[in-house]
C-alpha cells in the first residue's frame, strides 16, 4: 500500500462549488504539505502543517483552507472553486528528524478541473 | 530573480549519451539541496541529495558550488527510462517555519533509442 494517499484522484466540479481534497499518510511523519502544480509554473506551496496544532500559509493560500484532523490526515478545501484553481494538487509529508536532508514524500496527486 | 532557476529544456538525447542539467538559486542562506525526478502525470520522487563535496549514485553525479550558488546533475550512459522531468530543489532553512522546499520548474529530458 502507498504511504501517502490522496482522494479523489480526479475531480471535475463547477465554479462556486465547495470541494475537499483529502490526504492520508502511514509514514508517521509530523509534517504535511499541500502543493499545486501548473504547466510552466512548477510546484507551489499552498499550506503546510508541522504538527496537528500547527497550520501555516504557503506561497498561494488565497482561496484555500486546510484542516489537520490528525497526524495522519491533512485535507485541503476550496470553499468556492474557480476555474483558475484547475491544477494538479499534491500532498506531501516529511520527517524533521532527518535534519538538513529532510526529504518530502509525495502522494499520487489529485487532478482537479473547475468548469 | 526567481529563487530556483533551471533550463526548462527539453533535452533530447540518444541512448548512451551523457547529459548535464544546471540550476541556480538566489538565497545564499540555502541549507540543503536535492534533485527530484517527476515522470509524466506522476508525483515527484527524490532522486538524490546534493552534498558540498559532490556525490555520485551509479550513473548520476550531483555537484554543488555554494560560491556560485549553482547545482548540477550529470547523467551518464542515458537510458530510455531516464526520460522524465528533473526538479532542482532547495531548502532555504533548517527547521521551524523556514524548513520548506523551493522547487525549480524542472528540466525535461527525453532519451531516444
Contacts between the chains, C-beta under 8 A, distances in Angstrom:
chain1	res1	chain2	res2	distance
A	31	B	99	7.9
A	33	B	100	7.7
A	40	B	8	7.9
A	40	B	105	6.9
A	41	B	105	6.8
A	42	B	87	7.5
A	42	B	103	5.2
A	42	B	104	6.4
A	42	B	105	3.8
A	42	B	106	6.3
A	43	B	44	7.1
A	43	B	87	7.5
A	43	B	103	4.2
A	45	B	100	6.3
A	48	B	100	6.5
A	50	B	97	7.9
A	50	B	99	8.0
A	56	B	97	6.2
A	58	B	100	7.6
A	88	B	41	7.9
A	90	B	43	5.9
A	90	B	44	7.5
A	96	B	95	6.3
A	96	B	99	6.7
A	99	B	94	7.5
A	100	B	31	5.3
A	100	B	32	4.4
A	100	B	91	7.0
A	100	B	94	5.4
A	101	B	32	5.9
A	101	B	49	5.1
A	102	B	32	7.5
A	102	B	91	6.9
A	102	B	99	6.5
A	103	B	34	7.3
A	103	B	46	5.0
A	103	B	49	7.7
A	104	B	46	7.8
A	104	B	101	6.0
A	105	B	46	8.0
A	106	B	43	3.8
A	106	B	44	5.4
A	106	B	45	7.1
A	107	B	43	6.3
A	108	B	42	7.2
A	108	B	43	5.5
A	109	B	41	7.7
A	109	B	42	7.5
A	109	B	43	5.6
